[in-house]
Amino acid sequence: MIYFGFDLGDGESCITFSRDLTANEPMPIVINGETSFTTAVGLHEGRIVIGRLASNNPAVTELRVCFKRHFLERREEIDQTVVRFVTGVMEALRQDPLVGDIVDDPEEACFIVGCPAGWPREDRERYRRLMMLGGMQNVRIASESRAAFENALRRRVEGVDPELIEDSVLVIDIGSSTLDLAYVLDGQEHNVETEGDVKLGGGLMDEMILQHALKEMPDADAADRLRSFLGRSPDWHSRVMLQAREIKEEYFRDEDMYFDSGVEILKSIRVIGGPGLNFRLNLRLSPEVVENYLIAQPHPLLDHQSFESRLLNTLRTVHHRIRKREPKLVILTGGPSRMRFFQEMCRDEFRRSRVIVSTEPEFDIARGLAYAGSVDEGAARLLRDIREYARGSAVEDAIQARLPELIGDVSDALAGSIMQGCVTEAFRAWREGDVDTLKDFEQVASDATHAYLLSAAGQEVISRACAPWTEALLAQVQADLDEMAKRHKVAPGTLREGTLMVSADAEGQINVAAQIVNVLHAIVTVITGVVAAMICGGSGVALLGAGPAGLAIGGVVAAAAVILGKSFVRDAVMTMPMPRLMRRLFPESLICSDGNQRKAAAMISEGLNADTGLMNDLVEQVGRIIDDSLTELIRDSEGRIVA
């Protein structure tokens, strides 16, 4: 599969490709002599032309630029322009000797197209359909902020420790029409933390440069007529916007020089729209215009906010949301990221983070999109393997193999708490004469055990006993998933706090630990309620059978058993009132002795293991929780991976 990353920008566009992303980084494709080409489209002698063939040719008709910023307006003419531009891009690709033979083969080519993070799902799908109408096959849509991160993660950032990138990163991508921000923790993009401004972009300044020029015209009437003409002539408006963008880019390429010298850039344009419509428009840019007009002046396209205030509000909102874990690294990308004031505002807001500016912002998104395509394809294959894994018996086999460990842990924990608590309290009552017989003692102990197991304290003991087993089981499942991820070259997830995670960018997280413990609560509580009778029932004599008094009673019982029979004597002893003085011969330490606790644990374990139906049900229920959770992960991840 060859992955094409297509960054259709409002001002500039770029498309990259790679045949093997494991060995080579995506390379930009030359379109009409440029690797980063103007997002311009028009007709020349009835043929679609794009890039500089459209922007530099006065003979071109129906010239259109800056159309992406209007995409959310859902106007038919904008959709048509997008299709026309994509058609021109595809025609250029078909002429390329490196990729021309495969761009139309959906089995060989995959196009990953970027869009702002703030675009709604329905607009993303509409965008994808327009790409296909323009001739692209096998199209996926990915957020530009994610692409920026994928690029930084895989290409590495010069002078930055890779561990820093894989820890906590905020990617701020400012394009011509939008501002995208993505917060990435441990290599996972958090969509809930992703913000953006679909209006705030560097291309807005082109329009502001034009508005400033109209405002500065000495003849107000001429300015109004020119403004009206440009409003009804998309061709001429596009040509003027191209000139405005040119002086903006010239200024910000060497901003320090202009800032220090105060030199002004001036470009005069002759706008001829027919009889009586002949104007000279002077586009100007200087440090004063940038500082006082482009940055600080409220603008209708920004809901009458200034560029500066809108940007500051966005940065502060995002910073507030992620303050619990400050990003160690802030990456600035996108063409307008070269602007001095933009860099200063980002550094000022994120003072505790290292802020770096991309050295090749014009290629970052397109490269990152190609990387994202490779990651998603691997993730798609991984999800297919996980589906088969969930359908098979691997999980149940792992549970079955680890069941003795679980039964042992639960039995030991419950035996200790029951003997030291419930049985000891019942023994005290019997010893003090508040309970008449050993039979009554057992009933009191059994009732107390049942109540304890249903209490918060009892449930907590079960939870603690189950936790190591649950963690080990999920770790084994996670190891299986990680091995699959490695096979498909997808960064494996990690197990944290009982959460199962997998895929490179997915937030697929399954909190299965709590669900498993709930199943174990229900089953273990029921079975232990029965076993509680086994701990005491018919064996009260045995619990007391230690020490001098215990030996004496044991001798009497043994002699009587020879004459009267074992069952008869046991029942007689259990129902016989015993003098209080004799009861006090039995120390409390007998009940909760290590020997009695071991006996109780062995009886609980034996009772649980003997119930094969219960054990099979336990394996089935825990297995179903994990399998269902994996299925849910697959469903959620498919929604993100498959456009």
Secondary structure as GFF3:
##gff-version 3
##sequence-region A 1 643
A	DSSP	beta_strand	2	8	.	.	.	ID=ss1
A	DSSP	beta_strand	12	18	.	.	.	ID=ss2
A	DSSP	beta_strand	27	28	.	.	.	ID=ss3
A	DSSP	beta_strand	37	38	.	.	.	ID=ss4
A	DSSP	beta_strand	40	44	.	.	.	ID=ss5
A	DSSP	beta_strand	47	50	.	.	.	ID=ss6
A	DSSP	alpha_helix	52	55	.	.	.	ID=ss7
A	DSSP	beta_strand	61	65	.	.	.	ID=ss8
A	DSSP	three_ten_helix	68	73	.	.	.	ID=ss9
A	DSSP	alpha_helix	76	94	.	.	.	ID=ss10
A	DSSP	beta_strand	109	115	.	.	.	ID=ss11
A	DSSP	alpha_helix	121	133	.	.	.	ID=ss12
A	DSSP	beta_strand	139	143	.	.	.	ID=ss13
A	DSSP	alpha_helix	144	155	.	.	.	ID=ss14
A	DSSP	alpha_helix	162	165	.	.	.	ID=ss15
A	DSSP	beta_strand	168	174	.	.	.	ID=ss16
A	DSSP	beta_strand	179	185	.	.	.	ID=ss17
A	DSSP	beta_strand	188	189	.	.	.	ID=ss18
A	DSSP	three_ten_helix	191	193	.	.	.	ID=ss19
A	DSSP	beta_strand	195	197	.	.	.	ID=ss20
A	DSSP	alpha_helix	204	216	.	.	.	ID=ss21
A	DSSP	alpha_helix	220	232	.	.	.	ID=ss22
A	DSSP	alpha_helix	234	253	.	.	.	ID=ss23
A	DSSP	alpha_helix	255	261	.	.	.	ID=ss24
A	DSSP	beta_strand	265	274	.	.	.	ID=ss25
A	DSSP	beta_strand	277	285	.	.	.	ID=ss26
A	DSSP	alpha_helix	287	289	.	.	.	ID=ss27
A	DSSP	pi_helix	290	295	.	.	.	ID=ss28
A	DSSP	three_ten_helix	300	302	.	.	.	ID=ss29
A	DSSP	alpha_helix	307	321	.	.	.	ID=ss30
A	DSSP	three_ten_helix	323	325	.	.	.	ID=ss31
A	DSSP	beta_strand	329	333	.	.	.	ID=ss32
A	DSSP	three_ten_helix	335	338	.	.	.	ID=ss33
A	DSSP	alpha_helix	340	349	.	.	.	ID=ss34
A	DSSP	beta_strand	354	357	.	.	.	ID=ss35
A	DSSP	alpha_helix	361	391	.	.	.	ID=ss36
A	DSSP	alpha_helix	394	417	.	.	.	ID=ss37
A	DSSP	pi_helix	418	423	.	.	.	ID=ss38
A	DSSP	alpha_helix	424	431	.	.	.	ID=ss39
A	DSSP	alpha_helix	438	454	.	.	.	ID=ss40
A	DSSP	alpha_helix	456	487	.	.	.	ID=ss41
A	DSSP	beta_strand	499	501	.	.	.	ID=ss42
A	DSSP	beta_strand	509	511	.	.	.	ID=ss43
A	DSSP	alpha_helix	513	536	.	.	.	ID=ss44
A	DSSP	alpha_helix	540	544	.	.	.	ID=ss45
A	DSSP	alpha_helix	547	564	.	.	.	ID=ss46
A	DSSP	alpha_helix	566	575	.	.	.	ID=ss47
A	DSSP	alpha_helix	580	583	.	.	.	ID=ss48
A	DSSP	three_ten_helix	588	590	.	.	.	ID=ss49
A	DSSP	alpha_helix	594	610	.	.	.	ID=ss50
A	DSSP	alpha_helix	612	641	.	.	.	ID=ss51
###
